[in-house]
Amino acid sequence: MFLGFNYTYDLFIKHYRTDWEVVLEQVIFFEMIFREDWSMQQKSVAPMVCGIIGAVLSLPNLLCASACGAVVSAAGAGGAGASIFIVGIIPVIAGFISAFLSRSNGVTAGVGFLVSAAFSFIFLIMTAFSDLFTWAALILFIIAGILSFVQKNGNPVNM
């Protein structure tokens, strides 16, 4: 009989929470949500979105870079063709990597976005400022880089 009493005690009395304990937990939870330092730890998804869109808009630049590289290589300058292709592929790769790093490490993502913007600007100069995809990618990479540097450091919080 004594073992049965302990089992019943463990099930119904030991794990029973009173109403005031539940209310107290809810008050503590809502207080934690509305505290100022909790909200400062939230990171924006804007750098990630700008970086992904910028990297996707850089994909046509990769096709243009490979075509320009093939033309330059066919003309006899083999090394220049490969360097044109590298200038076209760096913004795509660095943009995607920086976009996925922007939620965890803002400074590293900001540097990556600015590197992507620099290579997009070099490609824009190579196309004589006529490629609209490069303009859009350049602007988005600059915005994402600025937003990555400006946002507060802390753990990302998903609400």
Secondary structure, DSSP 8 states (H G I E B T S, - for coil): -HHHHHHHIIIIIIT---HHHHHHHHHHHHHHHHSHHHHHT---SHHHHHHHHHHHHHHHHHHHHHHHHHHHHHTT-HHHHHHHHHHHHHHHHHHHHHHHHTTT-HHHHHHHHHHHHHHHHHHHHHTTT--HHHHHHHHHHHHHHHHHHHS--S-----
